[in-house]
Structures are given as structure tokens and as C-alpha cells.
Amino acid sequence: MDPLAQAHLSELLAEARIGSPFASVDPDEQKSRTLMTFNAALAALKGVGAISDEEMTDWTNRMLVALGKEPLEPLPPGMGVRLISVGTKRTQRPARPPDPPPASQFLGLVPVDEPDRPLAHGGRIQILGVELYSDKVAVNWRLAPLPDPEALFADELADQEPDLEGLSDDFKKILRDKLIHRLQMQRGSLTLADDVGTEFRSTGGGSGGGANERRGHADFAPGAPASAKRLTVGWDEIDFAVLLPPERPSA
């Protein structure tokens, strides 16, 4: 099989296993789009002679398994190849766009108890503070030094390994590094809870860094209710306590 074709297909598989970083994306629709893109790639590679019929079936089954589907049964001899699709449900569009939300108001910055902790895969995590707003909670964090990515993403790298079989070591390193970078960008390590059972949902965030550290923030909605006395910020298996002031300004 052509190495460039194999590298391209392995990247598409790695992206499918990770999934979308956006919680608002419909999973069925995402799977349908992913499989459509993959089918198009297979057809293009077949058109230029970079992949055989048998290889098309093999890589199609790899994608189906990555999407949580059953692999295809073998076709009878002489039947060629087949491309498949995953159905997606239709959603009714709203009659008009929703009203814009009210302006977010800053209510205060709260420190975190024992903000600097070691991580299981090396490195340390610091929760630098929690910003309270009328409509959200923002958690500021820092990784320094960074955890060992080979240990942190061992399962994902193991899943990728069969897709790289036969490629050169240099090619493998490029693809593994790209997968690690994508996993680091999309990794949802941080959670938020309070002592009154509020269901916080992730609404965005961002991060950046260099050398051996990374800083970022994560936003959650809704804002902390007035009845809450304590927030719990979770990073993997580590919980950070955030004691809320008894009297807080209201929105």
C-alpha cells in the first residue's frame, strides 16, 4: 500500500476515535460526516491506484470499528467493493434564532485550597483561581511541568499502532506526534460540581503554552447559585475545594 495513502487514512482513523471536541455536535451526524469523508478518501485513493479492493475493505472495517459499528461481512468473489453510510436523524430548524443572552457580569475571583498537586503520569497541575460570573464559572489552570504524553495517551497510541504497520520510523513519529498534539488540545480533564447538585456543562475555553508548561481556562454554565457554599474542581482523579464567600454580589 502507498505509504502516503496509509498515513492519510491512519490520521482520519485517529480523528474518528477521538471524536469532536464540541459537546454541541450531534454524535450521529458527526459519525455520518466522518464516514462520508473517509469513503471519499478511499474512492480517491482507489482512483489513482494507491489502494486495492482488499485494502479498501480492510480500512472501511477499521473505520466502522472506530465508530462503534460492526465490520462488514466479506463480499462474494468478483463483487468488487462497496461504500457505506451511517444514517443520521433529521432535526427541525427553529422558527427563528433564539434571543441573545443577557450580558455576563463579573462577580468575583475565588482562590482554591491546595492549588498545586502532582499528577499520576508525571508533571503537576495548578488550579490558579475560579472566576464567578452571573451566567458562568471560569476555571483557570496551569500544567507545569507537563505530564509524560506517552504514558498519558498510552491507550490511544496503542489503538493507532496497527494503522502505522509498515511505515518508516520517521513517518510513524510524525503521525504519533500529531495524534498526541490533537489529544492534548481536546483532552477534557476538568470538571466542575457544587454542594447543591447543580449540573454544570462545559461551554468552551482555551489554552496555550511552550517549553514545559501550559496554561488555560475552562468555562462552565450556569453560574454558581447563591445557595452553593462550595465548588469542587476535578482534574482527572484529583479534586480541588473552592469555598465560596457566604455573601456574594448578585447579578
N, C-alpha and C positions, 0 to 999 in steps of 0.2 A: 504494500500500500504506500502511496506517496506520503512522505513524512510531513509535508506542509498540510496536506489534507487531514492527516491523522491529528496533527496539532490543533487545527481549527475545530475539528469535531470534539476533541477532548476538552477544549475550552467551553464549547456550548454545553457539554455534559456537566462540567463543573458548575457553570452558572445555573443550570437546571436544578442541581442538587441543593444549591444554596437557597434558591428562591428569590423572590422580590424583597427588597429592604423596606418596602412601603406597606404598612398594615392595611391601607385602604384598598389595595389591589385585590380583586376577586380571585381566589385561588384557581377556580375552574377556567376563568378567562385567561389567567396567566399561563396555565398548562397548555391551553389551546394555542396561544400565541407562540409559546416555546416550541411546541411540536411542529407548528407551521413553519417556523424559521428553520428548524432542523431538517424538515422534509425538503425545503427549498435548497438548503446547503447540499444535501445528499444528491438531489436531482442535478444541481450544477456540477458537482464533482463527477457524477456519472457521465454527464455530457462531454466532459473533457478527458474522459478515460482515466481519472485519478482513483476510481474506486470500482470494485467488481460487484456483481449482483450478490454474491455471498457476503461480501463485506457490508453492503447496504443493509441486508437483513440483520447482520450481527449488530451494527451500530444503531439500527432502529430499535432493536430489542434492548440495547443498553439504555437508550433514552426512555423507553417505556418503563423500565425498572426504576430509573432515576425519578420518574414522575409518579411512582407508586402504582403502576399498571402491570398487568400480566404480559409477558413476552408473547410474540406471535407464534402460532403453530407453523411448522415448516410447510412451504408450498409443494405441491406435486412437481416432479421433474418437468422442465420445459415451460413452466408457468411464469418465468421472469421474476419481477419484483413488484411490490405494492407499497404505496404510501398511505398512511392512515392519519386520522384526525381524532382529536378529543373534543366531544361536543361541549358547548358552553351555553348556559342559560341566558335568555334574553331578559333584560331589565327595562322597565318602563321609565322613560325620562320624566323628570318632574315638569309640571306645567310651567314653572318659572324658576329662575335662580333663587336660592334662599336669601333671606335678608342678611346683610353684613353684620357680624358680631359687634358688640359694643367695644370701645377702646379698652385695651388692657391697662390696668393701673397697678403700679408697683407698691407693695405693702411693707416690704422689709426683707432683710438678709439675715438668715439664721445660721449659727455655727453648728458643727457636727461633733458629737462625742467620739473621741479616739479616731481622728480622721485619717491616720496613716496606718495601713495594715499590709502584711506580706501576702502574696498570692501563692496558690498551690503549684503553679507552673513557673515559679521564679518571678522576680520583679515585685513591685509594690503598687498599691492603689491608694490614692488620696482623694477623699471627698472634701472639696475645698469650701463648700458652703451651699445652702439651699435658698434660692430666691422665691419669695412668696408674691404672687400677683393675684388680682381679682379673679382671673379666669384660668390660671395655670400655676404649676410649680416647676421651677427650673433647677436642676441639679448640676453643679459644676464639679468636674473631676479631673484628675491627673494621674497618668501612669508613668512612674519613674523609679527604678529602671523598668524597661519593658519586659513582659514575660517571654519565655522561650517559645517562639511560634511553632517549632517542630513538635514540641510536647503539647502545646495548647490545641493545635489543629491536627493531632495525630490521626483521628478517625477520618477526617475529610481528605487528608493526604493519602491515606490507605485506599479510600474509595477511588481516588484518581489514578492510582498506580497502574491498574490493568489497562487503562486507556493510553498510557505512555509506553507500553511494551514495544521494544524495537527501535525507539527513538534514540538519538545520541544523548550522551550525558549533558551536553550543553543545552540541547533542546529541552530536556527534562527539567533542568534547573530553571530555565526561563519560565516554563509553564507552572512549575511548583511555586516560584516566587510570585507570579501573577495571581495564583489562587490564594496564597497567603495574604497578599495585599487586599484582595477583594473581601476575604473573610474578616480581616481586621476592620475594614471600612463598614461592614454590615453587621458586625457582631453585636447582638443585643444583650449585653451583660447586665444592664442596670434596670432595676425595678423600683417601684415606689408603693408604699402602703401606709395606712394610718390606723389609729386605735378605734375608729368608729366604723370601719368596713367600707370606706369609700373605694369605688372601683376606678382607679386611675388608668388612663390609656395614654400610650406614647403618641405625641403629636409632632415630633421632629427633634432636631438637634444638629450638632456638627462637631468636628474635631480636626485637629491638625498637630503637627509636631515635626521633630527632627532629632538626629543623633539618637539618644536612648531615652526619649520621653515623648509623651503625647498628652495633649490637653483637649478637653471638650466639654460640652454641656448637653443635657437631655431634658426635653420639655414634656410635661405631663398635664393632662386636663382631667377633671376640673381643678379649680383652686382648692386649697385646703379649707375644709369647712370650719366655721367658728367653734363648733363643738369638739374638734380634734385637739388633743393635748400633745400628741406625739406622732412623728413620722418615722418610718423605717425605710432607709435607702438600702437596697440589696445589690451587691456586685458578686455574681456567681453564688458562692455559698456563704459570703460574708455579709453581715447585717450591721448597718451604722444607725445609731439612735440620733434623732433630731428632736429635741424638746422645744415645742412651740411656746412662745410667750403667752401667758394667761390672758392678756388683753392685747388684741391686735386691731389695727385700724381696719375699718370696713370699707368695701368698695363704694 
